[in-house]
Amino acid sequence: MPDQHTTAAVAPRDPLDAELEAYNRAFTELELPWHWDAATLRHLLSVAPDRDCVGAYVERNHAHLLRVYDKSFLRELVLSAKERHRA
């Protein structure tokens, strides 16, 4: 009788998945209407100076926020929340 408990092969997890999940949880926590997918994060990593994905994203997609908030403030706010969700 064939084994009914065969396991399907599990695809290896993309190393960026945990980082992406932490970013999106941070956005939710901060009530930011942002959601990044893997392609967005990869693009930001490729264009962001010093890997400042948040700063690059704000400059390109929400520049109006920079009239009210300093880019470094927004970056640190998101990164702080992101680190809580990575733990």
DRENVOLUM-12838 format. One record per residue: residue number from 1; residue in one letter; x, y, z of N, C-alpha, C in turn. Coordinates in steps of 0.2 Angstrom, whole numbers, plus 5000, padded with zeros to 4 digits. Example, Ala and Ser with C-alpha at 12.3 -4.5 7.8 and 13.67 -1.06 7.14 Angstrom:
! residues 2
resi; resn; npx; npy; npz; capx; capy; capz; cpx; cpy; cpz
1; a; 5066; 4972; 5039; 5062; 4978; 5039; 5066; 4984; 5039
2; s; 5064; 4989; 5035; 5068; 4995; 5036; 5064; 5000; 5039
This chain:
! residues 87
resi; resn; npx; npy; npz; capx; capy; capz; cpx; cpy; cpz
1; m; 5004; 4994; 5000; 5000; 5000; 5000; 5004; 5006; 5000
2; p; 5003; 5011; 4996; 5007; 5017; 4995; 5007; 5021; 5002
3; d; 5012; 5025; 5003; 5012; 5029; 5009; 5008; 5035; 5008
4; q; 5003; 5036; 5012; 4998; 5042; 5012; 5001; 5048; 5015
5; h; 5006; 5048; 5018; 5009; 5053; 5021; 5015; 5056; 5018
6; t; 5015; 5056; 5011; 5021; 5058; 5007; 5021; 5066; 5008
7; t; 5027; 5069; 5008; 5028; 5076; 5009; 5030; 5079; 5002
8; a; 5027; 5084; 5001; 5028; 5088; 4995; 5035; 5092; 4996
9; a; 5039; 5092; 4991; 5045; 5096; 4991; 5043; 5104; 4993
10; v; 5047; 5107; 4997; 5046; 5113; 4999; 5051; 5118; 4996
11; a; 5048; 5123; 4992; 5053; 5127; 4989; 5057; 5131; 4994
12; p; 5063; 5133; 4993; 5067; 5136; 4998; 5064; 5144; 4998
13; r; 5064; 5146; 5004; 5062; 5153; 5006; 5066; 5158; 5003
14; d; 5064; 5163; 5000; 5068; 5169; 4998; 5071; 5172; 5004
15; p; 5077; 5174; 5004; 5080; 5177; 5010; 5077; 5184; 5011
16; l; 5074; 5187; 5006; 5071; 5194; 5007; 5064; 5193; 5010
17; d; 5061; 5187; 5010; 5054; 5186; 5013; 5053; 5189; 5020
18; a; 5058; 5187; 5024; 5057; 5190; 5031; 5058; 5197; 5032
19; e; 5062; 5200; 5028; 5063; 5207; 5028; 5057; 5211; 5025
20; l; 5054; 5208; 5020; 5048; 5211; 5016; 5042; 5210; 5021
21; e; 5041; 5205; 5024; 5036; 5204; 5029; 5037; 5209; 5035
22; a; 5043; 5210; 5037; 5044; 5215; 5043; 5042; 5222; 5041
23; y; 5044; 5224; 5034; 5042; 5230; 5032; 5035; 5231; 5032
24; n; 5031; 5226; 5029; 5024; 5227; 5028; 5020; 5227; 5035
25; r; 5023; 5223; 5040; 5020; 5224; 5046; 5021; 5231; 5050
26; a; 5027; 5233; 5048; 5029; 5240; 5051; 5024; 5245; 5048
27; f; 5023; 5245; 5041; 5018; 5250; 5038; 5011; 5249; 5041
28; t; 5009; 5243; 5042; 5003; 5242; 5046; 5002; 5245; 5053
29; e; 5008; 5244; 5057; 5008; 5246; 5063; 5008; 5254; 5063
30; l; 5011; 5257; 5059; 5012; 5264; 5058; 5006; 5267; 5055
31; e; 5001; 5263; 5052; 4995; 5265; 5049; 4997; 5269; 5042
32; l; 5002; 5266; 5039; 5004; 5269; 5033; 5001; 5265; 5027
33; p; 4998; 5268; 5022; 4994; 5264; 5017; 4999; 5261; 5012
34; w; 5004; 5258; 5014; 5009; 5256; 5009; 5010; 5248; 5010
35; h; 5011; 5245; 5004; 5012; 5238; 5004; 5017; 5236; 4999
36; w; 5023; 5233; 5001; 5028; 5232; 4996; 5027; 5224; 4994
37; d; 5029; 5223; 4988; 5029; 5216; 4986; 5037; 5215; 4985
38; a; 5039; 5208; 4983; 5046; 5207; 4982; 5049; 5211; 4977
39; a; 5045; 5212; 4971; 5048; 5216; 4966; 5050; 5223; 4968
40; t; 5045; 5226; 4972; 5046; 5233; 4974; 5053; 5233; 4979
41; l; 5053; 5228; 4983; 5059; 5228; 4988; 5065; 5227; 4984
42; r; 5065; 5223; 4979; 5071; 5221; 4975; 5073; 5228; 4971
43; h; 5068; 5231; 4968; 5070; 5237; 4965; 5073; 5243; 4969
44; l; 5070; 5243; 4975; 5072; 5249; 4980; 5079; 5247; 4982
45; l; 5081; 5241; 4983; 5087; 5239; 4985; 5092; 5240; 4980
46; s; 5090; 5240; 4973; 5095; 5241; 4968; 5096; 5249; 4966
47; v; 5091; 5253; 4969; 5092; 5260; 4967; 5093; 5265; 4973
48; a; 5092; 5262; 4979; 5093; 5266; 4985; 5100; 5267; 4988
49; p; 5102; 5273; 4988; 5109; 5274; 4991; 5109; 5272; 4998
50; d; 5115; 5268; 4999; 5116; 5265; 5006; 5110; 5261; 5008
51; r; 5107; 5258; 5004; 5101; 5253; 5005; 5095; 5257; 5009
52; d; 5095; 5263; 5008; 5089; 5267; 5011; 5083; 5266; 5007
53; c; 5080; 5260; 5008; 5074; 5259; 5004; 5068; 5263; 5006
54; v; 5067; 5265; 5012; 5062; 5269; 5014; 5063; 5276; 5011
55; g; 5069; 5279; 5012; 5070; 5285; 5009; 5069; 5286; 5001
56; a; 5071; 5281; 4998; 5070; 5280; 4991; 5063; 5280; 4989
57; y; 5059; 5276; 4993; 5052; 5275; 4991; 5048; 5281; 4993
58; v; 5050; 5284; 4998; 5046; 5291; 4999; 5048; 5296; 4994
59; e; 5054; 5297; 4992; 5056; 5301; 4987; 5052; 5300; 4980
60; r; 5051; 5294; 4979; 5049; 5292; 4972; 5041; 5292; 4972
61; n; 5038; 5290; 4978; 5031; 5288; 4978; 5027; 5293; 4983
62; h; 5030; 5296; 4987; 5026; 5300; 4992; 5030; 5306; 4994
63; a; 5033; 5310; 4989; 5037; 5316; 4990; 5033; 5321; 4994
64; h; 5027; 5321; 4993; 5023; 5326; 4997; 5024; 5326; 5005
65; l; 5026; 5320; 5007; 5027; 5319; 5014; 5033; 5323; 5017
66; l; 5038; 5324; 5012; 5044; 5327; 5013; 5043; 5335; 5015
67; r; 5037; 5337; 5013; 5036; 5344; 5015; 5034; 5345; 5022
68; v; 5032; 5339; 5025; 5030; 5339; 5032; 5035; 5336; 5037
69; y; 5038; 5330; 5034; 5043; 5326; 5038; 5049; 5326; 5035
70; d; 5054; 5325; 5039; 5061; 5324; 5037; 5062; 5317; 5035
71; k; 5065; 5316; 5029; 5066; 5309; 5027; 5069; 5305; 5032
72; s; 5074; 5307; 5036; 5078; 5303; 5041; 5073; 5301; 5046
73; f; 5068; 5306; 5048; 5063; 5304; 5053; 5059; 5298; 5051
74; l; 5056; 5299; 5044; 5052; 5293; 5042; 5056; 5287; 5041
75; r; 5062; 5287; 5039; 5066; 5281; 5039; 5067; 5278; 5046
76; e; 5069; 5282; 5050; 5070; 5279; 5057; 5063; 5276; 5060
77; l; 5058; 5280; 5059; 5051; 5277; 5061; 5050; 5270; 5059
78; v; 5050; 5270; 5052; 5049; 5263; 5049; 5054; 5258; 5051
79; l; 5060; 5260; 5051; 5065; 5255; 5053; 5065; 5252; 5060
80; s; 5063; 5257; 5064; 5062; 5255; 5071; 5056; 5250; 5072
81; a; 5051; 5251; 5069; 5045; 5247; 5069; 5047; 5240; 5065
82; k; 5050; 5241; 5060; 5052; 5235; 5056; 5057; 5230; 5060
83; e; 5061; 5233; 5064; 5065; 5229; 5068; 5061; 5225; 5074
84; r; 5056; 5228; 5077; 5052; 5225; 5082; 5049; 5219; 5078
85; h; 5047; 5219; 5072; 5043; 5214; 5069; 5048; 5208; 5067
86; r; 5054; 5210; 5066; 5059; 5205; 5064; 5061; 5200; 5070
87; a; 5060; 5203; 5076; 5062; 5200; 5082; 5058; 5194; 5084
